[in-house]
Amino acid sequence: MRNKMLPQAERYIKKRSRFKLWHKIVGILGCVVVFCTTYALILPAITQEKVTYCGMEEHVHGPECYERRLICSCCENVKTPDNSEELGLTNVNIDNDEEGLTQLYDQARVHVHTDECYEEVLICKKPEHKHTLACFSNPKADIESREVWERTVAGVKLTKVWADDIVAIAESQLGYEESSANYAVMEDGKTMKGYTRYGAWYGSPYADWCAMFVSFCLDYAKIPITSVPRNASCNLWVDTLSNANWNLYQKADEYTPLKGDIVFFDFNGNESSDHVGIVAEVKDEKIKTIEGNSANKVRYETYTLDDKRILGYAVLPEYEEYESTKLAELTKTAVIYTDESYETLSDDTTTITLVGIIPEEAEVRAYPTTVESNEREVICSYDISIFMPDGSLYEPAEGEKINVSIQTAEMDEGASNVEAFYFPDEGEPVPMDTFIDEAGVVSFDTDHFSNYALLGSGTMEAVYLNGATGNDNNSGASGSPVKTFAKALSLVSQTGTIYISGTVTISNTQTWSGVKVQRASGFNGPLATVANGGSLTVSEGLTMNGGCGTLSPAYTYPDYIVTTYADNSAKAH
């Protein structure tokens, strides 16, 4: 019996061994499959993390970047005696050596090139570059225009209770974080300062932004800069607020804060402010604040009133009824620079003048920009800003406007259809209510500053206008008429004609000037009808051709022309 069992046991052991071996092989293959699958899944993420924006390829010069070049003046296998120059026997080939010269070469030596006879010459065209932290910053990531950040505060209804208004603006910003993709690297090569909308608004998009956040909230709460100054530096802001001209700063141990006050901190313990926020609530010996640049975001924080890190407060004044008579109007001429760095003065001969309530210490700066218009000639365009001495931007107080006038040699003399437009960073250009004086100076009023352009006449020789069926989104061609005279005027060239194919109803105040107007073929009605409450001024520069129906002047007075439109009338001064 035992003899029978032994062979069976041996066969079982062999079979078991083969099974274990196969199990190991299957396990190893499974691990390989899992590894390959996982690597394939994470490879795109790894690749994405290594995207650079410096525009340079990482490269370190290697042996293949150099060429070995001979710089030795001696030839190999040539006997050159040490006193060869004296003997006049340099570079004489051994193979051509004559027997008579043998004695002269007793002290000669055979030259063989060594490493000293060569130099390494760089032939690589690629510059050496090693990617640093700055190379991975995307300069286009998270960029915001004025229109974008103003939409974030558009839902806030201001009450003229400044404490409530500044907190409401601050609350609208909760959750905002500085960009982690678009950043500047500091001199230590490690510290990153991310882009923020508050820095962009202030003019320093990559700087510490707690103070700029508070300044932003003050500005959009419509708290005048004449009531509370702005600053980007916490410590300098404390100095300004402590000044006798303002007297708004109070030390923490001498004052109990109220909602809307500005709180300054000393986190470094050096008795100098390094952080700032807005008091949102005071309750139970605690203050709740809204702070920018708190862990790189806008968020609530809570402190006890006796927190030693609180240095002091800026007391927010109560709402003051703004009286423009308190400040005199000033006239300031813009300093024109070559670009937005404001470093190099331009030789531009254009004169840009601002008239309005402007702080005396402010400076008006401008630089030429590039805008596009498919319909009208771009005469000139400038980004115009008002800067305070601390670098902050000044905007007119609520309800106030500043007159901007632009005089440029680019304008044709006597041009009457030039119009000023505001060009936002996003969206369509906005036409301004434009006035042109006899000297050709173009002026308009505005309550904010950014990119403005003067647009001249259009390029179309024939523009069709139909007050009944037209649409100002149309092209102005014969089969696609526009609806308003203003739109037609923006499309027609200086030598072109506006063809009216449907009566234009004037229900507001309009001026028709500087262009030819006539009926389109097949249309026999009046060119215009002035509705009750409407007014049409016809200037001397307007030419009516092809029959004008009831638009023709009925009779003339010394200072104006009366024209009839059914039962209504309009006066042309």
TADAKA-V193253 format. One record per pair of residues at least 24 apart in sequence whose C-alpha atoms are under 7 Angstrom apart, sorted by the first residue. I is the first residue (numbers start at 1). J is the second residue. D is the distance in Angstrom with one decimal. If there is no record, write none. Layout:
i->(I & I)
j->(J & J)
d->(D & D)
//
This chain:
i->(51 & 52 & 52 & 53 & 53 & 53 & 53 & 54 & 57 & 58 & 58 & 58 & 59 & 59 & 59 & 60 & 60 & 61 & 65 & 65 & 65 & 66 & 66 & 66 & 66 & 66 & 67 & 67 & 67 & 67 & 68 & 68 & 68 & 68 & 69 & 69 & 69 & 69 & 70 & 70 & 70 & 71 & 71 & 71 & 72 & 72 & 75 & 76 & 76 & 76 & 77 & 77 & 77 & 78 & 78 & 79 & 79 & 79 & 79 & 80 & 80 & 80 & 81 & 81 & 81 & 81 & 82 & 134 & 134 & 137 & 137 & 137 & 138 & 138 & 139 & 140 & 141 & 141 & 142 & 142 & 144 & 145 & 147 & 147 & 149 & 158 & 160 & 161 & 162 & 162 & 162 & 163 & 163 & 164 & 165 & 166 & 166 & 166 & 166 & 167 & 167 & 169 & 169 & 169 & 170 & 170 & 173 & 174 & 174 & 175 & 175 & 175 & 176 & 176 & 177 & 177 & 177 & 178 & 178 & 202 & 202 & 209 & 209 & 210 & 210 & 210 & 210 & 210 & 210 & 211 & 213 & 214 & 214 & 222 & 224 & 231 & 231 & 234 & 234 & 234 & 234 & 235 & 235 & 235 & 241 & 248 & 248 & 249 & 249 & 249 & 250 & 250 & 250 & 251 & 251 & 251 & 252 & 252 & 252 & 252 & 258 & 260 & 261 & 261 & 261 & 261 & 262 & 262 & 262 & 263 & 263 & 263 & 264 & 264 & 264 & 264 & 265 & 265 & 265 & 266 & 266 & 266 & 267 & 273 & 327 & 328 & 329 & 329 & 329 & 329 & 330 & 330 & 330 & 330 & 331 & 331 & 332 & 333 & 334 & 334 & 334 & 335 & 335 & 335 & 336 & 336 & 336 & 337 & 337 & 338 & 338 & 339 & 339 & 340 & 350 & 350 & 350 & 351 & 351 & 351 & 352 & 352 & 352 & 353 & 353 & 353 & 354 & 354 & 354 & 354 & 355 & 355 & 355 & 356 & 356 & 356 & 357 & 361 & 361 & 362 & 362 & 362 & 362 & 363 & 363 & 375 & 375 & 375 & 376 & 376 & 376 & 376 & 376 & 376 & 376 & 377 & 377 & 377 & 377 & 378 & 378 & 378 & 379 & 379 & 379 & 379 & 379 & 380 & 380 & 381 & 381 & 381 & 382 & 382 & 382 & 383 & 383 & 383 & 384 & 384 & 384 & 385 & 385 & 395 & 396 & 396 & 400 & 401 & 401 & 401 & 402 & 402 & 402 & 403 & 403 & 403 & 403 & 404 & 404 & 404 & 405 & 405 & 405 & 405 & 406 & 406 & 406 & 407 & 407 & 407 & 413 & 414 & 416 & 417 & 417 & 417 & 418 & 418 & 418 & 418 & 419 & 419 & 419 & 420 & 420 & 420 & 420 & 421 & 421 & 421 & 422 & 422 & 422 & 423 & 423 & 424 & 457 & 457 & 457 & 457 & 457 & 458 & 458 & 458 & 458 & 459 & 459 & 459 & 460 & 460 & 460 & 460 & 461 & 461 & 461 & 461 & 461 & 462 & 462 & 462 & 462 & 462 & 463 & 463 & 463 & 463 & 463 & 463 & 464 & 464 & 464 & 464 & 465 & 465 & 465 & 465 & 465 & 466 & 466 & 466 & 466 & 466 & 467 & 467 & 467 & 467 & 468 & 468 & 468 & 500 & 503 & 503 & 503 & 504 & 504 & 505 & 505 & 505 & 506 & 506 & 506 & 506 & 507 & 507 & 507 & 507 & 508 & 508 & 508 & 509 & 509 & 509 & 510 & 510 & 510 & 511 & 511 & 511 & 512 & 512 & 512 & 512 & 513 & 513 & 513 & 513 & 514 & 514 & 515 & 515 & 515 & 516 & 516 & 516 & 517 & 517 & 517 & 518 & 518 & 518 & 518 & 518 & 519 & 525 & 526 & 526 & 527 & 529 & 530 & 530 & 530 & 531 & 535 & 536 & 536 & 537 & 537 & 537 & 537 & 538 & 539)
j->(136 & 135 & 136 & 135 & 136 & 137 & 138 & 135 & 129 & 129 & 130 & 131 & 128 & 129 & 130 & 128 & 129 & 128 & 122 & 123 & 124 & 120 & 121 & 122 & 123 & 124 & 120 & 121 & 122 & 123 & 118 & 119 & 120 & 121 & 118 & 119 & 120 & 121 & 117 & 118 & 119 & 117 & 118 & 119 & 117 & 118 & 111 & 111 & 112 & 113 & 110 & 111 & 112 & 110 & 111 & 108 & 109 & 110 & 111 & 108 & 109 & 110 & 105 & 107 & 108 & 109 & 108 & 184 & 185 & 181 & 182 & 183 & 181 & 182 & 182 & 182 & 181 & 182 & 179 & 182 & 197 & 425 & 425 & 426 & 197 & 221 & 319 & 319 & 223 & 318 & 319 & 259 & 260 & 260 & 221 & 217 & 218 & 221 & 260 & 260 & 280 & 217 & 220 & 221 & 217 & 290 & 298 & 298 & 299 & 297 & 298 & 299 & 297 & 298 & 296 & 297 & 298 & 296 & 297 & 392 & 393 & 292 & 293 & 275 & 276 & 277 & 291 & 292 & 293 & 276 & 292 & 277 & 278 & 398 & 397 & 390 & 392 & 273 & 274 & 275 & 276 & 272 & 273 & 274 & 314 & 314 & 315 & 313 & 314 & 315 & 312 & 313 & 314 & 311 & 312 & 313 & 310 & 311 & 312 & 313 & 282 & 316 & 313 & 314 & 315 & 316 & 313 & 314 & 315 & 312 & 313 & 314 & 310 & 311 & 312 & 313 & 309 & 310 & 311 & 309 & 310 & 311 & 309 & 311 & 357 & 357 & 355 & 356 & 357 & 358 & 355 & 356 & 357 & 358 & 355 & 356 & 364 & 364 & 364 & 365 & 366 & 364 & 365 & 366 & 365 & 366 & 367 & 366 & 367 & 367 & 368 & 367 & 368 & 367 & 407 & 408 & 409 & 406 & 407 & 408 & 405 & 406 & 407 & 404 & 405 & 406 & 402 & 403 & 404 & 405 & 402 & 403 & 404 & 401 & 402 & 403 & 402 & 388 & 389 & 386 & 387 & 388 & 389 & 387 & 388 & 458 & 459 & 491 & 455 & 456 & 457 & 458 & 459 & 490 & 491 & 455 & 456 & 457 & 458 & 454 & 455 & 456 & 410 & 411 & 454 & 455 & 456 & 453 & 454 & 452 & 453 & 454 & 451 & 452 & 453 & 450 & 451 & 452 & 449 & 450 & 451 & 449 & 450 & 448 & 447 & 448 & 447 & 445 & 446 & 447 & 445 & 446 & 447 & 443 & 444 & 445 & 446 & 443 & 444 & 445 & 441 & 442 & 443 & 444 & 441 & 442 & 443 & 440 & 441 & 442 & 440 & 440 & 514 & 456 & 457 & 514 & 454 & 455 & 456 & 457 & 454 & 455 & 456 & 452 & 453 & 454 & 455 & 452 & 453 & 454 & 451 & 452 & 453 & 451 & 452 & 451 & 490 & 491 & 492 & 493 & 494 & 490 & 491 & 492 & 493 & 491 & 492 & 493 & 491 & 492 & 493 & 496 & 492 & 493 & 495 & 496 & 497 & 492 & 496 & 497 & 498 & 499 & 488 & 491 & 492 & 497 & 498 & 499 & 498 & 499 & 500 & 501 & 498 & 499 & 500 & 501 & 502 & 500 & 501 & 502 & 503 & 504 & 502 & 503 & 504 & 505 & 502 & 503 & 504 & 527 & 527 & 528 & 529 & 528 & 529 & 529 & 530 & 531 & 530 & 531 & 534 & 535 & 531 & 532 & 533 & 534 & 533 & 534 & 535 & 534 & 535 & 536 & 535 & 536 & 537 & 536 & 537 & 538 & 537 & 538 & 539 & 542 & 538 & 539 & 541 & 542 & 541 & 542 & 541 & 542 & 543 & 542 & 543 & 544 & 543 & 544 & 545 & 544 & 545 & 546 & 547 & 548 & 546 & 549 & 550 & 551 & 551 & 565 & 565 & 568 & 569 & 568 & 570 & 570 & 571 & 570 & 571 & 572 & 573 & 572 & 572)
d->(6.5 & 5.4 & 4.6 & 5.6 & 5.8 & 6.4 & 5.9 & 4.7 & 6.9 & 5.0 & 5.1 & 6.0 & 5.1 & 5.2 & 6.4 & 5.2 & 6.6 & 6.5 & 6.0 & 5.7 & 4.8 & 5.9 & 5.3 & 4.4 & 5.4 & 6.9 & 5.6 & 5.1 & 6.4 & 6.4 & 6.3 & 5.8 & 4.8 & 6.3 & 5.4 & 5.4 & 6.4 & 6.8 & 5.9 & 4.4 & 6.5 & 5.5 & 5.4 & 6.7 & 4.7 & 6.9 & 6.8 & 5.3 & 5.0 & 6.4 & 5.7 & 5.8 & 6.6 & 5.5 & 5.9 & 5.8 & 5.2 & 4.5 & 6.5 & 5.3 & 5.6 & 6.4 & 6.3 & 5.9 & 3.6 & 5.8 & 6.4 & 6.7 & 5.8 & 5.7 & 5.0 & 5.6 & 5.7 & 4.8 & 5.3 & 7.0 & 6.2 & 5.4 & 6.3 & 7.0 & 6.3 & 5.9 & 7.0 & 6.9 & 7.0 & 6.9 & 6.2 & 6.0 & 6.9 & 6.3 & 5.8 & 5.9 & 4.1 & 6.7 & 5.4 & 5.7 & 6.0 & 5.2 & 6.3 & 6.2 & 5.9 & 5.7 & 6.9 & 6.4 & 5.9 & 6.7 & 6.6 & 5.0 & 5.4 & 6.3 & 5.4 & 6.1 & 5.5 & 5.4 & 5.8 & 4.1 & 6.5 & 5.7 & 6.1 & 5.5 & 6.5 & 6.7 & 5.9 & 6.4 & 5.9 & 7.0 & 6.6 & 4.6 & 5.1 & 6.0 & 5.7 & 6.5 & 6.9 & 6.5 & 6.1 & 6.6 & 7.0 & 5.6 & 5.7 & 6.1 & 6.5 & 6.1 & 4.9 & 6.5 & 7.0 & 5.3 & 5.3 & 5.7 & 4.5 & 6.3 & 5.6 & 5.3 & 6.3 & 6.3 & 4.2 & 6.4 & 6.4 & 5.6 & 4.1 & 6.5 & 6.5 & 6.3 & 6.5 & 5.8 & 5.2 & 5.0 & 5.4 & 4.9 & 6.8 & 6.1 & 4.5 & 6.5 & 6.1 & 5.5 & 5.4 & 5.9 & 5.5 & 4.5 & 5.0 & 5.1 & 6.3 & 5.8 & 5.7 & 6.9 & 6.5 & 6.4 & 6.6 & 4.7 & 4.8 & 6.9 & 5.7 & 5.6 & 6.2 & 6.1 & 4.5 & 6.8 & 6.8 & 6.6 & 4.6 & 5.0 & 6.2 & 6.2 & 4.8 & 6.2 & 5.9 & 4.8 & 5.4 & 6.2 & 4.9 & 5.6 & 6.8 & 5.3 & 6.8 & 6.4 & 5.7 & 4.5 & 6.8 & 5.8 & 5.2 & 6.5 & 5.7 & 4.7 & 6.6 & 5.8 & 5.2 & 6.6 & 6.5 & 5.6 & 4.7 & 6.6 & 5.8 & 5.1 & 6.7 & 7.0 & 4.7 & 6.4 & 7.0 & 6.8 & 6.8 & 6.5 & 5.6 & 4.7 & 6.4 & 5.2 & 6.5 & 5.5 & 6.7 & 5.7 & 6.0 & 5.9 & 5.5 & 4.1 & 6.5 & 6.5 & 6.5 & 5.5 & 4.9 & 6.0 & 6.2 & 6.3 & 4.7 & 6.3 & 6.1 & 6.6 & 5.4 & 5.5 & 6.2 & 5.6 & 5.5 & 5.6 & 3.9 & 6.3 & 5.6 & 5.6 & 6.3 & 5.3 & 4.1 & 6.3 & 5.9 & 5.4 & 6.3 & 5.6 & 6.4 & 5.8 & 5.7 & 6.6 & 6.4 & 6.0 & 5.2 & 4.5 & 5.5 & 5.5 & 6.3 & 6.8 & 5.7 & 4.3 & 6.5 & 5.4 & 5.4 & 6.0 & 6.5 & 5.5 & 4.0 & 6.6 & 5.9 & 5.3 & 6.2 & 7.0 & 4.8 & 6.4 & 6.8 & 6.7 & 6.0 & 6.2 & 6.0 & 6.7 & 6.5 & 5.6 & 4.4 & 6.6 & 5.6 & 5.4 & 6.5 & 6.9 & 5.7 & 4.5 & 6.3 & 5.6 & 5.3 & 6.3 & 6.0 & 4.6 & 6.6 & 5.4 & 5.8 & 6.8 & 6.1 & 6.8 & 6.4 & 5.2 & 6.0 & 5.5 & 4.1 & 4.7 & 4.6 & 6.3 & 5.8 & 4.6 & 6.0 & 4.7 & 5.3 & 6.5 & 5.9 & 5.6 & 6.7 & 3.9 & 6.1 & 6.6 & 5.6 & 5.1 & 6.0 & 7.0 & 6.2 & 6.9 & 5.9 & 6.4 & 4.8 & 6.0 & 5.8 & 4.7 & 5.9 & 6.8 & 6.8 & 6.0 & 4.7 & 6.0 & 7.0 & 5.8 & 5.0 & 4.1 & 6.4 & 6.6 & 5.3 & 5.2 & 4.0 & 6.3 & 5.7 & 6.6 & 6.9 & 6.4 & 4.9 & 5.1 & 6.8 & 4.5 & 6.2 & 4.8 & 5.8 & 6.6 & 4.5 & 5.8 & 5.5 & 6.9 & 5.2 & 6.8 & 6.2 & 4.1 & 6.6 & 4.3 & 6.0 & 5.6 & 4.6 & 5.9 & 6.2 & 4.9 & 6.2 & 5.7 & 4.6 & 5.9 & 6.3 & 5.2 & 6.5 & 6.7 & 6.2 & 5.1 & 5.3 & 4.6 & 4.5 & 5.0 & 6.8 & 5.3 & 6.3 & 6.1 & 4.8 & 6.0 & 6.3 & 5.2 & 6.3 & 5.8 & 4.9 & 5.3 & 6.9 & 6.9 & 6.1 & 6.9 & 5.8 & 6.7 & 6.7 & 5.5 & 6.4 & 6.2 & 6.9 & 7.0 & 5.7 & 5.4 & 6.7 & 6.8 & 5.9 & 4.6 & 6.9 & 4.9 & 6.5)
//
